[in-house]
Amino acid sequence: MGQSLLEEAVGELRALVALDGGDVELVSATGDTVALRLVLEGAECRECVMPKEFLEQIALEMVTARLNGVSTVTIDDPRE
């Protein structure tokens, strides 16, 4: 998997989530799946950060725009 392209996509998602005070970490990228973790320490409004389902869809679009072969992005959301 193109690590720098993946890091670029995660960076774009991080910038989006940072607007609401959160962050995103890359956990793993294996096969056709990218696993991310939502970090909300320091977020003034945890519920202001987009719901997991929306973040996963946006992240999938950001990753697949750069990398072929990825079909799933999962996000570990501490709110669940």
Phi, psi and omega in degrees: 000138180292097186301316183292324177292323177294315178298324177296315179296316179296321178299320178295319178293320178302317180297322180293314182290328180298334178301332179257009176090007180257186178209167179226138177241143173281124179265310180198161175218103181226136180058237182257014185237135173246128179250129180237161176235130176275128181249123184242005175298129180092349177287125181291330180225094182301323182283349177284337177290137182309147177299153182309315184299319178291317180298319179297319180293315178297316179298319179299317179297318180294320181287313184291340175292339183250330186231134172275152174095351177268127180240349183219135170235125177248146178233124174279112185253117182294349179282349182262000000 
